[in-house]
Amino acid sequence: MQITAEQLNAVQEFIDKYESSNECRYRPNVDWRAKLAELWFKGQDANYIEDGHLLRQLRNNFGPAWLATFELGDRPMTRRKTVAERGW
């Protein structure tokens, strides 16, 4: 399964919004990944940005562990296998 361009745009929008927020300034140890994981856990991700439903799709399709290995790039990416999935 691949991440769509729309989902990538939603992640970029999330990053931009979070990094320009006061919360980011007051919680410098919490990067955008930690914030998104927190919102996923609380079920509040869909309301954080206009296309928040796309963030929820990412969680549902790839799972929270995907977030730790995700690299934002210029093109759609496939989900990377975790260490457990590789059998290491």
Backbone bond lengths (Angstrom), bond angles and torsions (degrees), N, CA, C in turn:
res aa  C-N    CA-C-N  psi(-1)  N-CA   C-N-CA  omega(-1)  CA-C   N-CA-C  phi
1 M - - - 1.444 - - 1.527 108.14 -
2 Q 1.303 116.90 137.66 1.457 121.77 179.82 1.518 111.74 -110.07
3 I 1.301 114.23 153.12 1.456 120.81 174.52 1.520 107.63 -79.76
4 T 1.304 116.65 135.25 1.465 120.60 -178.58 1.530 110.57 -82.14
5 A 1.316 114.94 162.89 1.465 120.24 176.30 1.526 110.41 -61.12
6 E 1.317 117.43 -36.74 1.463 121.26 178.98 1.526 110.97 -64.29
7 Q 1.323 116.42 -40.34 1.463 120.22 178.33 1.529 110.87 -66.78
8 L 1.335 116.31 -41.08 1.464 119.82 176.25 1.520 111.37 -60.51
9 N 1.330 115.99 -42.08 1.459 120.08 177.86 1.526 111.15 -62.68
10 A 1.321 116.56 -38.19 1.467 120.34 178.55 1.527 110.53 -64.68
11 V 1.326 117.36 -40.04 1.464 120.51 177.66 1.529 109.48 -63.59
12 Q 1.324 117.44 -44.13 1.462 120.52 179.04 1.530 110.94 -63.02
13 E 1.330 116.32 -41.32 1.468 120.11 177.08 1.525 110.82 -61.81
14 F 1.327 116.25 -41.40 1.459 121.11 177.86 1.526 110.32 -61.14
15 I 1.329 116.68 -48.18 1.460 121.23 -179.50 1.525 110.37 -59.31
16 D 1.323 116.41 -47.74 1.459 120.62 -179.20 1.521 111.55 -59.92
17 K 1.320 116.19 -44.45 1.467 119.86 -178.76 1.522 110.72 -66.63
18 Y 1.319 117.01 -45.62 1.461 120.01 -178.31 1.524 111.40 -65.31
19 E 1.334 117.12 -45.43 1.459 119.84 -176.22 1.525 112.95 -68.96
20 S 1.331 117.23 -18.53 1.460 119.40 177.12 1.535 111.88 -98.25
21 S 1.315 117.21 3.76 1.469 121.40 -176.91 1.523 111.72 -86.59
22 N 1.320 115.09 158.11 1.461 120.60 174.52 1.518 110.91 -64.36
23 E 1.313 116.48 -34.21 1.464 120.01 -179.53 1.521 111.21 -58.45
24 C 1.316 116.28 -40.23 1.460 120.54 179.37 1.528 110.35 -63.67
25 R 1.313 116.77 -38.82 1.464 120.72 179.80 1.528 111.53 -68.49
26 Y 1.327 116.61 -36.17 1.461 120.62 -177.12 1.526 113.44 -88.36
27 R 1.314 116.93 -12.96 1.464 121.40 177.42 1.525 108.52 -127.71
28 P 1.328 118.44 66.05 1.464 120.80 -173.77 1.523 114.21 -64.22
29 N 1.315 117.23 -19.02 1.457 120.21 178.36 1.532 112.49 -82.43
30 V 1.322 117.63 -3.71 1.464 121.71 -179.99 1.527 108.09 -106.59
31 D 1.322 116.71 104.10 1.458 119.39 179.25 1.523 110.17 -82.66
32 W 1.316 117.33 178.80 1.459 121.14 -175.20 1.511 112.00 -62.71
33 R 1.323 117.54 -33.17 1.473 120.18 179.42 1.532 110.50 -65.07
34 A 1.326 115.45 -45.31 1.467 119.85 179.68 1.527 110.44 -63.25
35 K 1.331 116.28 -39.72 1.462 119.77 179.38 1.527 110.70 -65.47
36 L 1.329 116.95 -44.24 1.462 119.27 179.21 1.524 110.78 -64.05
37 A 1.318 117.33 -41.63 1.467 120.48 177.35 1.520 110.97 -60.71
38 E 1.327 116.64 -40.83 1.471 121.53 177.71 1.532 110.46 -61.98
39 L 1.330 116.65 -44.75 1.463 120.15 179.29 1.519 111.45 -66.32
40 W 1.326 117.16 -38.45 1.468 120.53 175.84 1.519 109.77 -59.77
41 F 1.331 116.39 -46.76 1.456 121.20 -178.40 1.529 111.69 -60.70
42 K 1.329 116.18 -39.27 1.460 121.14 -178.97 1.524 113.39 -85.04
43 G 1.332 117.04 -7.87 1.460 120.43 -177.95 1.517 113.30 73.06
44 Q 1.327 116.98 26.62 1.460 121.56 -176.71 1.524 113.42 -109.47
45 D 1.302 117.63 5.00 1.461 121.69 -176.23 1.522 113.20 -65.71
46 A 1.309 117.32 -35.53 1.469 120.75 -175.47 1.523 112.60 -67.32
47 N 1.321 117.66 -18.65 1.461 121.20 -178.38 1.523 113.57 -102.26
48 Y 1.311 118.72 -2.53 1.465 121.39 -174.10 1.527 112.33 -75.46
49 I 1.339 116.59 -37.32 1.464 121.52 176.54 1.516 108.47 -129.25
50 E 1.311 115.89 168.16 1.468 120.16 -178.07 1.524 112.26 -58.75
51 D 1.316 116.78 -42.21 1.467 120.83 179.42 1.524 111.43 -99.88
52 G 1.310 115.84 39.68 1.452 121.42 -177.76 1.518 114.54 -60.13
53 H 1.325 116.51 -24.45 1.465 119.00 177.81 1.528 110.88 -60.97
54 L 1.328 116.89 -26.17 1.463 120.08 178.25 1.529 110.98 -71.81
55 L 1.325 116.75 -32.37 1.464 120.28 174.43 1.525 109.85 -65.79
56 R 1.325 116.03 -38.88 1.468 120.36 178.19 1.525 110.55 -65.55
57 Q 1.335 116.47 -38.35 1.467 119.90 176.70 1.526 110.98 -59.46
58 L 1.323 116.09 -41.88 1.470 119.71 178.88 1.516 110.87 -60.91
59 R 1.320 116.36 -44.90 1.465 119.56 178.60 1.522 110.99 -61.63
60 N 1.313 116.07 -45.28 1.457 119.77 -176.93 1.526 112.46 -69.04
61 N 1.325 116.99 -36.58 1.470 120.69 -176.57 1.520 113.97 -83.87
62 F 1.326 117.74 -32.87 1.456 120.44 -172.70 1.520 113.71 -117.10
63 G 1.310 117.62 -17.72 1.452 121.21 178.27 1.518 112.97 82.74
64 P 1.316 116.66 157.74 1.460 121.05 -178.32 1.527 114.25 -60.54
65 A 1.320 118.80 -31.44 1.472 120.90 -179.40 1.523 111.64 -63.22
66 W 1.313 116.55 -27.16 1.473 121.42 178.98 1.522 111.00 -59.14
67 L 1.309 116.63 -35.26 1.461 121.69 -175.37 1.526 112.01 -59.37
68 A 1.304 117.77 -35.67 1.463 121.69 -177.75 1.526 112.75 -66.82
69 T 1.308 117.59 -26.55 1.468 120.89 -176.78 1.520 113.03 -106.98
70 F 1.314 117.18 -2.87 1.460 120.77 -176.79 1.516 111.80 -70.56
71 E 1.325 116.04 133.64 1.459 122.88 174.47 1.516 106.83 -120.17
72 L 1.315 117.17 124.24 1.452 120.89 179.55 1.520 108.57 -75.50
73 G 1.319 116.35 120.78 1.459 121.19 -178.72 1.512 111.07 -128.34
74 D 1.294 115.79 -171.09 1.456 121.17 -177.99 1.524 113.24 -88.21
75 R 1.312 117.05 -7.18 1.462 118.98 -177.20 1.523 110.22 -136.86
76 P 1.316 117.15 158.96 1.471 119.44 178.27 1.524 110.87 -57.56
77 M 1.319 115.45 143.82 1.456 121.53 -178.35 1.514 109.99 -119.23
78 T 1.297 115.68 155.45 1.456 119.48 172.25 1.516 108.04 -94.05
79 R 1.295 115.98 155.63 1.457 121.44 -179.73 1.520 108.79 -66.47
80 R 1.338 115.97 133.56 1.453 120.70 177.26 1.518 109.38 -83.08
81 K 1.327 115.92 146.02 1.459 119.45 177.42 1.516 109.91 -75.18
82 T 1.318 115.34 142.56 1.461 120.43 175.69 1.529 109.48 -78.05
83 V 1.310 116.32 167.37 1.453 120.84 178.38 1.522 110.25 -57.72
84 A 1.337 116.91 -42.31 1.470 120.70 -179.81 1.531 110.83 -63.13
85 E 1.318 117.06 -39.07 1.462 120.25 179.31 1.520 112.22 -68.97
86 R 1.350 116.60 -28.49 1.454 120.18 177.97 1.519 111.51 -79.14
87 G 1.334 116.15 -15.15 1.460 120.30 179.50 1.517 114.13 83.31
88 W 1.324 117.16 21.72 1.470 120.49 179.55 1.482 111.24 -85.84
